[in-house]
Amino acid sequence: MSSEMIKPLCIGCNRRPEEIEEYIEAGQNFEMTPDDYVRQEEGTYNRENGHFLCTVCYVDAGCPTSGSSTYSWIAP
C-alpha cells in the first residue's frame, strides 16, 4: 500500500491529524493537509503503518527515544 494511502493515526489518543489542533494549524501554515504534514514532518511517524504520537501523547508516554543518537523513535 502506498504511504499516501495510509491514514495517519495517533496511537495514544486514537485521533487522526485532522482532529488534532496542532496538525490542523501546522498544515495550514505550510499549505498542506494535516495528514501530509504528519507524513512529512512528524518525527514519530511510522511510514509502514501510519502510526505516530501527537505531542501530548508523546509527553504522556514519557518522551520515548530509540536509545540511539543516529535513529529517532518511531511509533510501533
N, C-alpha and C positions, 0 to 999 in steps of 0.2 A: 504494500500500500504506500502511495506517495506521502511524504511528510506533510504536504499541503492538505491532504485529505484527512489526516488525523486531527481530531478536535482536541486542543489542549484542555487539561483538567487539573486543577489544584487537588492533590490527593490529601491535603489537610482538611479543607473545608468543602470539598466536592463541588466547587463552583468553576464555571467557565470564565475565561478572561473578560467577556462582555458583561459579566455580573460583578466584576471587581473594579472598584473606582480607580485604583492606581493604574490599571492597564487600559481602562477607558480613556483616562486623561493622557497617558503616555502615547497611546495610539493616535489620539487627536493631535498632540504636539508634533508627532513625527509623520502625520498624514498617512496613517496605515490603520488597519483594523486592530483591535485588541489581540486577536489570535496571532496575526502576523508579528505584532510587537513581541509577544511572548516567544514565538518561534525564533525570532532574530536576536532578542536582547536578554531574555531571562536566563540567567546562569544555571538555574536548577532544572531547566527544561530537558527532558529525555526525548530525543528525536525518534526513538524507536516506538514509543507507546503514547507520547503526548503528555506524560505526567510532569508536573512541576509543583513547587511550593510558592505560594504568594508570600509577600514579606511577612505578614502576620503569622502565617503558619510556619514559615521558616524559623522565625524567632521562637515560636511556641515549641518547635521541635528541637530547640537548643542550638540553632545555627550549625547544622551538621557540616562536616568537612570530609574530604576524601582521605585526609591524613597525608596528602602528597602536596608538595609545593608546585608540582607540574600539572596536576589534574584537579579540577574543581568537582565538588559533589554534585551529582545529578539525581533527580528523583527516581526511585526504582519503578 
